[in-house]
Amino acid sequence: MTEAVPAPGAVLVMGEALIDLVPVPDDPETYRAQPGGAPANVAAGLARLGTPSWFAGALGGDGFARMIERRLADAGTELGLCARSELPTTLAVADPGPDGTGYHFHVSRTATFQLPDLSARVERFAAVYVGGVAAVVEPAAGAVEATARAGAARSLLVVDPNVREDRTIDPEPALRRLRELCSLAHVVKASDEDLVRLWPGTDPDESGRRLAAEGRLVVLTRGAKGATAFAGSAEPVSVPAVPVEVVNTIGAGDAFMAGVVNWLTTHGVDGAGGVAGLPRERVTEMLDFASRVAASVCAQTGTEPTRPPGT
């Protein structure tokens, strides 16, 4: 069978698709299984926003994998580059708290991180996204790094470090890998917490400014405090969070990321100096759009964003 050809403006999203086990709000001892994984959320979000997305993950042989596949296919995500395995799916047990949601990962002998090296495919895509746990857990991490290096040379490389702390993840090698990916990227999207973990003792704004000064677009999210973008050496641009009655925060950052990538690819922004040279009014437009996409997730259960009215 002939492999499908990516449509113009298509995005390659590489990383994990797993199952989040999330406490039911009115019964915290009962957990609900829902498809998750930051890269899978971004891939589904892009498709729902109208950007052709190809998810490059690994799907297992259990019922959870079939749930994940249905979710991505229903969103319109192309799965032709996914690896397949009979191993089970990784589980991430959510632990919501006053400072956000932590996760505990069950990764041993699972299919989720059996990723292929797709460096030979990246030139067919307008952008390549990498990030999530797959960027630091072997054997996926090596494939992610190789694909990211090719993406940096031939496409628009977007990195979300999405730092996770867990007993299954050795912190020093993980942080080193994530810092390396940020150094390769044309676009870095990170929370203030991510940047503090990556560069301890440095103010997140200073870290964002330093990364951007090397010719990048850096988008710093601050939850309810809004978001700031650093484009090259220009002065930063900030927007407030969109007011919304919060029902859920899981997946909001991934929806924001999908909004950023959708905006960049729709407007033809490339990695050859395009992101670092965006005018302030365009950066503001991008942040506003991504903030409204994230708000659409916060206002509902689940992680599926919707396109803001009028866009």
N, C-alpha and C positions, 0 to 999 in steps of 0.2 A: 504494500500500500504506500502511495506517495505521501510524504510528510507535508502537512499544510505549510503555507508560506505566511509569515507574519504580515499583517496589514500595515500600511503606512502609520507611523506614530506608535507602533506596538512597544510594549514594555516587557522585558524579561524580569521576573521576580523570583529570586533564588533564596531558598531557606526552608524552614520547617512548617508543616501543617500538623497540628496535634489536637488533642482533646483537653479543653479546660474543664475541670470539675469545680463548679462554682456553688457556694452555699446558697440555698433558697432563702430569700430575705426574711420570710415569716417562720422559717423552720431551719435554723442554721446548722442543725445536725444532718440535714438532708442535702445532698449535692446533686446539681443538675449538670449533665454532660452537654457541652456545646463545642462545636468546632472552633479552634483558635490557632495560635501561632501568629506572631506579628507579620511575617511575610505572607502567609495565607490570607490574613485579614486585608493586607495591602492589595494583594492580587484581586480579591473579590471586590474590594472597594473601588479599585480602578475600573473594573468592568462595569460596575453599577453606575459609575460616573461617565461612562462612555468611552473610556480608553481601552483599546485592545490589550489584554494582558495575558501573558503566558506564564503559568506557574511552574517553576522547576524545583519540585520537592520530591519526596519519596513517599509513596502510599503503601500501607501494609495490607495484610490479608484478612483483617478482622472487620466486625461490624462498625467499629469506630471509623475505620478507613473509608468504608462505604458511605458513612454519614458525611465525612469530609468531602469526598468526591461529589456527592449530590449537592452540597452547599456551593462548591466552586463552580460546578457545571451550571447550576441554576442561576448563578450570578453572571454567567457568560464567559468565565475564564477558560482559556485553552489549556488542556492538560497533556498535550502531545509530547512534552519534554520531561514528564514525570518519570522517575524510576519506580519500579514495582517490586514488591517483596512479600513473602508469606509471613514475615515477622509481624508482631503486633504493633500498635500505635503508641507513641509516647503519651503519657498523661502528665498534665500540669495541674496540681491541686492549688486552687486560688485561696489566698489567706487575706481577705480584706481587713483593713485597719484604718485608723484615723489619718494616717499619713500616706494612704494609697494601698494598692493591692500587691502583696507579695505572692510568690509562687514557689512550690516545691515540685521538682521534676522527677519523674520516673522514666529514665532513659535506657536502662540496661537491656541489651538484646531486643531493641525495637527497630522497626523499619525506617523511622522518621529521619534518621541522619545518614542514610545510605545514598548520599547525593552524588551525581555524576559531575565531572568537570565539563563545563559547557563553554569554555573559552573560545572554541572554534565557531560558536554560533552567535556571539554577541554583536557582530557587525551588522546583523540583520535587524537589530532592534534600535529604536530611537533612544532608549534609556535602559539601563540595567540597575536594578535595586538589589542590594544585599543587606543583611542584618539579622537580628534575632539570635536565638540560641545556636542555630546552625553555624554561625560565624565563629563559634568558640568550642564546639563539641566535635571531636573526631568520630568517624572519618569525614564528616561534612566540612569541617573547617578548612581542610586543604583544598577541596574542590571549590569552596566559596572564594578563597583567596586567589586561586588561579583564574577563576572566572572574573573576579573583580579587577585583577590586573589587566586582563584583556579588555574589559569594559572601559577602564580608564583610558586606554589607548585608542579605542575604536568607537566609543559611544559616549553617552552621558552617564557617568557613574554616580548613583545616589546611595548613600550609606546612612542607616539608622542604627547606631551602636546598641541601643535598647539594652543597657547593662542589666544583667540578672545575677543575683547572688543566691547561691544554693550549694548545699553540701556536695552535689555531684559535679560542680564546676570549680576547677582550680583557679583562684582569682588572678594570680600574677600572669600566667600565660594567656588567660582570657582577656585581661585588660590590655596586654601587649598586642594581641591580635587586633583588638578593636581600635587601638590607637593607630596601628598600621593601616587599617582600612580607611580610617578618617583621613590619613595623609595621602591616600590614593584618590579620594573622592573629589568630584566636582561640586557635589551638593551634600552637605551633612545636615541631617535633622536630628536634634537631640533635646532631651529634657534638661532642665537645670540640674536635676539629680544625676543624670548620666555624666555630665561634664565634671561635676564634683568628684564622682567616682573615678573617672578617667584621669583627671589632673587634680589630685588632692591638694588642698591648700591654695588653690587659685580660684578667684572669683569666676563664676560661669561666663559672665559677660566678657571678661578678659580672655578666657579660653576661646570663646566664639570670635572675638575680634582678631585674635592671633591666627586662628585657622583661616578666617576670611581673607586676611591680609596676604596670604599666600596664593590668592587667586580663586577663592571658592565663594559659594553662597552657603552661609550657615544659618539655619533656622533654629532658634532656641525657644522651646515651649515651656510655659510656666504654669500650666494648669489653669486655675481660676484667675490668675493674674495676666493671662493673655500670652502673646508671643512676640518675639523680636527677631529680625533678620539682619544679618551682616553681609553685605554684598561687596566683596573686594575691600578696598580701603575707604569706602564711603561711610558716612555717619550711619549708625544703625536706625532701623525703622521699627516701631512697635505698634501693635494694635491690641485693644482690650479683648478679653474673652467675650463671646456672644452670650448675652443673658439667656438662661434657659433653666427650667425646673429640672434639676438633675435626677434622673431615674437610674442611670448606670454610667460608670466611667470606664469599664473594661472595653478596650478597642478604640477609645477616643483618639489616642495618640496615633494609632495606625490609620484611622480615618483622616486625621489631619495630614499625615504623610501622603495618603492617596490623593488628597486635595492638592497638595503641592506638586506632585508628579503629574497629575492630570493637567494642572494649569501650565506647567513648564512645557510639556509635550504639545499641548493644544496650541500654545503660542510659539512653537518652533524654537525654543531656547536650547542651544546645544552646549557641549563642553568646551568648545574652542574659544573661551573667553566670554561666552554669552552670559553665563550665570553671574559672573563677577561684575559685569558691566550693566546690570539691569538698573534703569532709572528708578528713583525713589517712588514715583507714582505707580510704577508697575509692581514693585516689591510690595507696596501697600495693598494693591489689588490682589496679588497672590495670597498674602497673609489673610486678608479679609475672607477670600473665598475658602481657604483651607479651614479657617476658624468656624465658618458656617457649616462646612461639611462635618467637622468634629462635633459641633453642637447637635447635629441631627442624630448622632449616636447617643449622646448624653441624655437626650430627651426620650429615649425608648429603651426597652430591654433588647438584648442582642447587640451585634457588632456591625450590622449592615448600614452603611451610610446612604443618604439620599442626596441628590443634587439640589442645591439651594434654588428656590424659585427665582426666575428671572435671569438665570445664568446659562 
